[in-house]
Amino acid sequence: MTEEQKQRVAVFRFGIIHDFIGSIRLSHGEQEKFLREKCARKWEIPCSNQSRISRSTILRWVRLYLNGGGNLEVLYPQGRNDSGHEQANNAPKPSPYKMQ
């Protein structure tokens, strides 16, 4: 992924979390409402085939941004740890018992 693509993804992620990190303090109820709305919506996520964002992902982005001192680069996508390794095959395995 190019630097420009990473930056586009980070800006998108910031756009998702800005309601939670701004100077206006939201009540717990308001935060939950924003989370539900953001999770229910379909998104055009840069450099991704996904269109939904989970609650845990949004909260992780908030934590990353706050713990990273407000640095946008902490929202850059990270490379996979298993890059270059074969992925497990989760296809159903045939039963050793014959059905009659």
PESULJO-V105118 format. One record per residue. N is the residue number from 0. SS is DSSP state (a for helix, b for strand, c for the rest). NEAR is the number of other ideal C-beta (glycine too) atoms within 12 Angstrom. Layout:
BEGIN
n & ss & near
N & SS & NEAR
N & SS & NEAR
END
This chain:
BEGIN
n & ss & near
0 & c & 18
1 & c & 12
2 & a & 12
3 & a & 13
4 & a & 17
5 & a & 22
6 & a & 20
7 & a & 23
8 & a & 30
9 & a & 29
10 & a & 22
11 & a & 26
12 & a & 36
13 & a & 29
14 & a & 25
15 & a & 33
16 & a & 33
17 & a & 23
18 & a & 23
19 & a & 31
20 & a & 30
21 & c & 18
22 & c & 9
23 & c & 12
24 & c & 11
25 & c & 19
26 & c & 10
27 & a & 11
28 & a & 10
29 & a & 16
30 & a & 23
31 & a & 18
32 & a & 16
33 & a & 27
34 & a & 27
35 & a & 16
36 & a & 18
37 & a & 28
38 & a & 21
39 & a & 16
40 & c & 16
41 & c & 12
42 & c & 23
43 & c & 16
44 & c & 22
45 & c & 26
46 & c & 20
47 & c & 18
48 & c & 9
49 & c & 16
50 & c & 14
51 & c & 18
52 & c & 28
53 & c & 18
54 & a & 21
55 & a & 12
56 & a & 24
57 & a & 34
58 & a & 23
59 & a & 22
60 & a & 35
61 & a & 30
62 & a & 17
63 & a & 27
64 & a & 28
65 & a & 18
66 & a & 14
67 & c & 21
68 & c & 11
69 & c & 18
70 & c & 14
71 & a & 24
72 & a & 20
73 & a & 25
74 & a & 34
75 & c & 28
76 & c & 27
77 & c & 17
78 & c & 10
79 & c & 10
80 & c & 7
81 & c & 9
82 & c & 10
83 & c & 8
84 & c & 8
85 & c & 7
86 & c & 10
87 & c & 7
88 & c & 7
89 & c & 6
90 & c & 7
91 & c & 6
92 & c & 7
93 & c & 8
94 & c & 7
95 & c & 6
96 & c & 6
97 & c & 6
98 & c & 6
99 & c & 3
END
